[in-house]
Amino acid sequence: VAHVQAHIVWLNQQIAQIEKDIDDHIDRHPGLKHDAELIETIPGLGRTTAAKILGHVGDVRRFENAKALAAYIGVTPRQRQSGSTIRGR
């Protein structure tokens, strides 16, 4: 059990280092930093999520604004209804 706990500690240290490396990379590149800050204006999204989104979406400048990006990644609520049934509220 002790070796499993030690391995978990090591893995958590590795995760923390990778997250720091990602943050440092974003901070060293003004374009990425700007894009991350744009994503972070979406309520509920922070730096970690911004980094993941940038990794998947790529150049966020193709979106007109943060609202358009939020809609693209699916974090904006929308109402879908048919007849008297309303979903997605």
PyMOL commands that place a pseudoatom at each C-alpha (Angstrom):
pseudoatom trace, name=CA, resn=VAL, resi=1, chain=A, elem=C, hetatm=0, pos=[0.000, 0.000, 0.000]
pseudoatom trace, name=CA, resn=ALA, resi=2, chain=A, elem=C, hetatm=0, pos=[2.827, 2.399, 0.797]
pseudoatom trace, name=CA, resn=HIS, resi=3, chain=A, elem=C, hetatm=0, pos=[4.321, 2.033, -2.681]
pseudoatom trace, name=CA, resn=VAL, resi=4, chain=A, elem=C, hetatm=0, pos=[0.923, 2.806, -4.236]
pseudoatom trace, name=CA, resn=GLN, resi=5, chain=A, elem=C, hetatm=0, pos=[0.601, 5.940, -2.102]
pseudoatom trace, name=CA, resn=ALA, resi=6, chain=A, elem=C, hetatm=0, pos=[4.135, 6.985, -3.042]
pseudoatom trace, name=CA, resn=HIS, resi=7, chain=A, elem=C, hetatm=0, pos=[3.292, 6.486, -6.702]
pseudoatom trace, name=CA, resn=ILE, resi=8, chain=A, elem=C, hetatm=0, pos=[0.147, 8.608, -6.337]
pseudoatom trace, name=CA, resn=VAL, resi=9, chain=A, elem=C, hetatm=0, pos=[2.219, 11.373, -4.735]
pseudoatom trace, name=CA, resn=TRP, resi=10, chain=A, elem=C, hetatm=0, pos=[4.710, 11.163, -7.623]
pseudoatom trace, name=CA, resn=LEU, resi=11, chain=A, elem=C, hetatm=0, pos=[1.908, 11.267, -10.215]
pseudoatom trace, name=CA, resn=ASN, resi=12, chain=A, elem=C, hetatm=0, pos=[0.374, 14.331, -8.551]
pseudoatom trace, name=CA, resn=GLN, resi=13, chain=A, elem=C, hetatm=0, pos=[3.778, 16.035, -8.655]
pseudoatom trace, name=CA, resn=GLN, resi=14, chain=A, elem=C, hetatm=0, pos=[4.089, 15.215, -12.354]
pseudoatom trace, name=CA, resn=ILE, resi=15, chain=A, elem=C, hetatm=0, pos=[0.609, 16.608, -13.046]
pseudoatom trace, name=CA, resn=ALA, resi=16, chain=A, elem=C, hetatm=0, pos=[1.454, 19.814, -11.155]
pseudoatom trace, name=CA, resn=GLN, resi=17, chain=A, elem=C, hetatm=0, pos=[4.694, 20.200, -13.143]
pseudoatom trace, name=CA, resn=ILE, resi=18, chain=A, elem=C, hetatm=0, pos=[2.930, 19.656, -16.474]
pseudoatom trace, name=CA, resn=GLU, resi=19, chain=A, elem=C, hetatm=0, pos=[0.246, 22.204, -15.554]
pseudoatom trace, name=CA, resn=LYS, resi=20, chain=A, elem=C, hetatm=0, pos=[2.986, 24.697, -14.614]
pseudoatom trace, name=CA, resn=ASP, resi=21, chain=A, elem=C, hetatm=0, pos=[4.798, 24.028, -17.905]
pseudoatom trace, name=CA, resn=ILE, resi=22, chain=A, elem=C, hetatm=0, pos=[1.575, 24.658, -19.838]
pseudoatom trace, name=CA, resn=ASP, resi=23, chain=A, elem=C, hetatm=0, pos=[0.932, 27.905, -17.935]
pseudoatom trace, name=CA, resn=ASP, resi=24, chain=A, elem=C, hetatm=0, pos=[4.515, 29.037, -18.530]
pseudoatom trace, name=CA, resn=HIS, resi=25, chain=A, elem=C, hetatm=0, pos=[4.217, 28.225, -22.242]
pseudoatom trace, name=CA, resn=ILE, resi=26, chain=A, elem=C, hetatm=0, pos=[1.005, 30.230, -22.540]
pseudoatom trace, name=CA, resn=ASP, resi=27, chain=A, elem=C, hetatm=0, pos=[2.536, 33.164, -20.641]
pseudoatom trace, name=CA, resn=ARG, resi=28, chain=A, elem=C, hetatm=0, pos=[5.619, 33.207, -22.929]
pseudoatom trace, name=CA, resn=HIS, resi=29, chain=A, elem=C, hetatm=0, pos=[3.512, 33.507, -26.088]
pseudoatom trace, name=CA, resn=PRO, resi=30, chain=A, elem=C, hetatm=0, pos=[1.487, 36.735, -26.266]
pseudoatom trace, name=CA, resn=GLY, resi=31, chain=A, elem=C, hetatm=0, pos=[-1.007, 35.347, -28.790]
pseudoatom trace, name=CA, resn=LEU, resi=32, chain=A, elem=C, hetatm=0, pos=[-1.742, 32.288, -26.674]
pseudoatom trace, name=CA, resn=LYS, resi=33, chain=A, elem=C, hetatm=0, pos=[-1.930, 34.409, -23.536]
pseudoatom trace, name=CA, resn=HIS, resi=34, chain=A, elem=C, hetatm=0, pos=[-4.453, 36.724, -25.190]
pseudoatom trace, name=CA, resn=ASP, resi=35, chain=A, elem=C, hetatm=0, pos=[-6.504, 33.763, -26.405]
pseudoatom trace, name=CA, resn=ALA, resi=36, chain=A, elem=C, hetatm=0, pos=[-6.451, 32.151, -22.953]
pseudoatom trace, name=CA, resn=GLU, resi=37, chain=A, elem=C, hetatm=0, pos=[-7.582, 35.426, -21.392]
pseudoatom trace, name=CA, resn=LEU, resi=38, chain=A, elem=C, hetatm=0, pos=[-10.418, 35.652, -23.928]
pseudoatom trace, name=CA, resn=ILE, resi=39, chain=A, elem=C, hetatm=0, pos=[-11.565, 32.141, -23.036]
pseudoatom trace, name=CA, resn=GLU, resi=40, chain=A, elem=C, hetatm=0, pos=[-11.318, 32.953, -19.331]
pseudoatom trace, name=CA, resn=THR, resi=41, chain=A, elem=C, hetatm=0, pos=[-13.921, 35.716, -19.807]
pseudoatom trace, name=CA, resn=ILE, resi=42, chain=A, elem=C, hetatm=0, pos=[-16.496, 32.954, -20.253]
pseudoatom trace, name=CA, resn=PRO, resi=43, chain=A, elem=C, hetatm=0, pos=[-18.102, 32.451, -16.824]
pseudoatom trace, name=CA, resn=GLY, resi=44, chain=A, elem=C, hetatm=0, pos=[-16.875, 29.307, -15.097]
pseudoatom trace, name=CA, resn=LEU, resi=45, chain=A, elem=C, hetatm=0, pos=[-13.789, 28.791, -17.269]
pseudoatom trace, name=CA, resn=GLY, resi=46, chain=A, elem=C, hetatm=0, pos=[-10.289, 29.175, -15.849]
pseudoatom trace, name=CA, resn=ARG, resi=47, chain=A, elem=C, hetatm=0, pos=[-6.728, 28.753, -17.065]
pseudoatom trace, name=CA, resn=THR, resi=48, chain=A, elem=C, hetatm=0, pos=[-6.724, 24.936, -17.063]
pseudoatom trace, name=CA, resn=THR, resi=49, chain=A, elem=C, hetatm=0, pos=[-9.884, 24.752, -19.148]
pseudoatom trace, name=CA, resn=ALA, resi=50, chain=A, elem=C, hetatm=0, pos=[-8.620, 27.547, -21.401]
pseudoatom trace, name=CA, resn=ALA, resi=51, chain=A, elem=C, hetatm=0, pos=[-5.443, 25.558, -22.093]
pseudoatom trace, name=CA, resn=LYS, resi=52, chain=A, elem=C, hetatm=0, pos=[-7.461, 22.455, -22.955]
pseudoatom trace, name=CA, resn=ILE, resi=53, chain=A, elem=C, hetatm=0, pos=[-9.754, 24.439, -25.244]
pseudoatom trace, name=CA, resn=LEU, resi=54, chain=A, elem=C, hetatm=0, pos=[-6.790, 26.045, -27.008]
pseudoatom trace, name=CA, resn=GLY, resi=55, chain=A, elem=C, hetatm=0, pos=[-5.328, 22.596, -27.539]
pseudoatom trace, name=CA, resn=HIS, resi=56, chain=A, elem=C, hetatm=0, pos=[-8.516, 21.387, -29.196]
pseudoatom trace, name=CA, resn=VAL, resi=57, chain=A, elem=C, hetatm=0, pos=[-9.865, 24.494, -30.935]
pseudoatom trace, name=CA, resn=GLY, resi=58, chain=A, elem=C, hetatm=0, pos=[-6.624, 26.064, -32.088]
pseudoatom trace, name=CA, resn=ASP, resi=59, chain=A, elem=C, hetatm=0, pos=[-6.841, 29.682, -33.224]
pseudoatom trace, name=CA, resn=VAL, resi=60, chain=A, elem=C, hetatm=0, pos=[-9.719, 31.281, -31.339]
pseudoatom trace, name=CA, resn=ARG, resi=61, chain=A, elem=C, hetatm=0, pos=[-9.439, 34.440, -33.448]
pseudoatom trace, name=CA, resn=ARG, resi=62, chain=A, elem=C, hetatm=0, pos=[-11.701, 32.767, -35.967]
pseudoatom trace, name=CA, resn=PHE, resi=63, chain=A, elem=C, hetatm=0, pos=[-14.548, 33.474, -33.527]
pseudoatom trace, name=CA, resn=GLU, resi=64, chain=A, elem=C, hetatm=0, pos=[-16.042, 36.950, -33.478]
pseudoatom trace, name=CA, resn=ASN, resi=65, chain=A, elem=C, hetatm=0, pos=[-16.163, 37.126, -29.676]
pseudoatom trace, name=CA, resn=ALA, resi=66, chain=A, elem=C, hetatm=0, pos=[-16.160, 35.071, -26.476]
pseudoatom trace, name=CA, resn=LYS, resi=67, chain=A, elem=C, hetatm=0, pos=[-19.887, 34.422, -26.832]
pseudoatom trace, name=CA, resn=ALA, resi=68, chain=A, elem=C, hetatm=0, pos=[-19.367, 32.796, -30.243]
pseudoatom trace, name=CA, resn=LEU, resi=69, chain=A, elem=C, hetatm=0, pos=[-16.561, 30.654, -28.843]
pseudoatom trace, name=CA, resn=ALA, resi=70, chain=A, elem=C, hetatm=0, pos=[-18.715, 29.679, -25.852]
pseudoatom trace, name=CA, resn=ALA, resi=71, chain=A, elem=C, hetatm=0, pos=[-21.481, 28.586, -28.200]
pseudoatom trace, name=CA, resn=TYR, resi=72, chain=A, elem=C, hetatm=0, pos=[-19.005, 26.575, -30.289]
pseudoatom trace, name=CA, resn=ILE, resi=73, chain=A, elem=C, hetatm=0, pos=[-17.624, 24.684, -27.301]
pseudoatom trace, name=CA, resn=GLY, resi=74, chain=A, elem=C, hetatm=0, pos=[-21.099, 24.129, -25.887]
pseudoatom trace, name=CA, resn=VAL, resi=75, chain=A, elem=C, hetatm=0, pos=[-21.022, 26.068, -22.635]
pseudoatom trace, name=CA, resn=THR, resi=76, chain=A, elem=C, hetatm=0, pos=[-23.932, 28.373, -23.371]
pseudoatom trace, name=CA, resn=PRO, resi=77, chain=A, elem=C, hetatm=0, pos=[-27.403, 27.300, -22.312]
pseudoatom trace, name=CA, resn=ARG, resi=78, chain=A, elem=C, hetatm=0, pos=[-29.992, 27.111, -25.026]
pseudoatom trace, name=CA, resn=GLN, resi=79, chain=A, elem=C, hetatm=0, pos=[-33.589, 26.175, -25.110]
pseudoatom trace, name=CA, resn=ARG, resi=80, chain=A, elem=C, hetatm=0, pos=[-34.875, 23.435, -27.366]
pseudoatom trace, name=CA, resn=GLN, resi=81, chain=A, elem=C, hetatm=0, pos=[-38.596, 22.980, -27.586]
pseudoatom trace, name=CA, resn=SER, resi=82, chain=A, elem=C, hetatm=0, pos=[-41.097, 21.085, -29.587]
pseudoatom trace, name=CA, resn=GLY, resi=83, chain=A, elem=C, hetatm=0, pos=[-44.756, 21.683, -28.950]
pseudoatom trace, name=CA, resn=SER, resi=84, chain=A, elem=C, hetatm=0, pos=[-45.163, 21.962, -25.199]
pseudoatom trace, name=CA, resn=THR, resi=85, chain=A, elem=C, hetatm=0, pos=[-41.884, 20.197, -24.288]
pseudoatom trace, name=CA, resn=ILE, resi=86, chain=A, elem=C, hetatm=0, pos=[-38.939, 22.421, -23.339]
pseudoatom trace, name=CA, resn=ARG, resi=87, chain=A, elem=C, hetatm=0, pos=[-35.436, 20.922, -22.928]
pseudoatom trace, name=CA, resn=GLY, resi=88, chain=A, elem=C, hetatm=0, pos=[-32.039, 22.316, -22.035]
pseudoatom trace, name=CA, resn=ARG, resi=89, chain=A, elem=C, hetatm=0, pos=[-32.999, 24.977, -19.525]
for i in range(1, 89): cmd.bond("trace and resi %d" % i, "trace and resi %d" % (i + 1))
show_as sticks, trace
zoom trace
